[in-house]
């Protein structure tokens, strides 16, 4: 009976310690993401076609936020008005 209790106590201690460590590691190494990225992604058509020269819409949106490319190079997005929507998002961002 004592072996059974020791086993539960040891496993419980290991589990609790692992949980505390993982919670600390998750907070310490969390990746901060620009909140405007989701807004720009929502304005894009989401086709992930690569016509802009990037692997997908997320890569294209990141470059738009950096100011490296213009939003009007997205061919499917031009038809749906994406460049205008993105311009509004970028004009309203905090400076």
N, C-alpha and C positions, 0 to 999 in steps of 0.2 A: 504494500500500500504506500509506503514511504517513497519507493522508487517512482511510482506513478505520480505522486505529488511533486517530487523534485523535477520530473520530466516536464510537467505542465508549467511549473514555475520557471524553469530555464527557457522553454520555448516561448512563454509569454514575455519574458524579459528580452529575449532576442527579437521578437516581433515588435515590441514597443520601441526598442532602440533603433531598429531598422526604419520604422515609421517616422520617428523623430528625425533621423538622418535624412531620409528622403524628402520630408517636408522642408527641412533647412536647405537641402541642395536645390530643390525646385524653386525656392524663393531666391536663393543666391544667384542661380544661373538662368533666371527667366529672361526671355528675349523681349525687349521693348519694341513694339511695332508702332509705326506712325498711324494715328487714328484716321488720317486722311486717305490712307491706302485703301481702306474698305469702301470709302465714298467714291474714289476714282474707279475702283474695280466695279462698283455697282453702275457707274455711268458707262462703262465699256460694254460692248455687246456680249462678251464672254464666249466668243467663238473659239478662242485659242488656235487660230488658223495660222499664225506666223507671218501674215502678209505685211506686218509692220517691221519684220526683221528680228523679232524676239521670239523666244520659245513659246511664250504664252502671254495672256493678258496681264498676269501678275508682274512679270518681268518688265513689260511695257509700262505698267502703272508706276512701278518703282522709278523707272527712268524719267517719267513725266514729273514726278515729285522732286527729283533731283534737278530738273531743268535741263536735262541732257537732250531731250527730244520734244517735238511739238505733238500735240494730241491729234492733229489732223492727218497723220500718216496711217491711221487705222482705217482701212478701206471699208470694212463692214460698219464701223462706227460712224463714218461720215453720213451714211444713209439714215441712221437713227438719231443723229444730232449729238453724238458723244462729244465732239470738240467744244461745242457751246456749253454743255453741261459741265465739262471738266474746267473750262475757263471760269465759270461761276464758282466752282469749288475752290479753285486756286486763288481767285480774287478775294474770297471771303475767309481765307485761312488767317489765323493770328500771325502777326509779324514778330 
